[in-house]
Amino acid sequence: MRLMVEFQCKHEHITERLVDSDTRQITCPECGENAIRLMGMPSVRLEPYSGAFPGAYHSWERKRADKMAVDNRRNGA
């Protein structure tokens, strides 16, 4: 798999390049030094109203409904 990744050399030049997922270093195009792969920020999407991760609220809601159904059957309601 190929990814768009940022690399930084010891002279702090930052280069973005499309590389294989296992590539850890490249040669800096500006100074010729080794440039190591930078850790990228993860992409996180939250639901706009609850602030929960997508699907987390629905999972909680489903488990709650299942538990209430079991409780209702136990109580004869």
LINFENCOR-V623489 format. One record per residue. OMEGA is omega in whole degrees, -180 to 180 (NA if undefined). Layout:
# LINFENCOR-V623489
omega
OMEGA
OMEGA
This chain:
# LINFENCOR-V623489
omega
180
-178
172
-172
174
177
179
178
-178
176
176
171
179
-179
176
-176
175
-175
173
-175
-179
179
-177
178
178
173
-180
-180
-178
-175
178
178
174
177
-178
-178
177
177
-179
177
178
177
-178
178
179
176
-173
-175
-177
-177
-179
173
180
179
-178
180
-179
177
179
-179
179
179
179
179
177
-180
179
178
178
179
179
179
179
-177
178
-179
NA
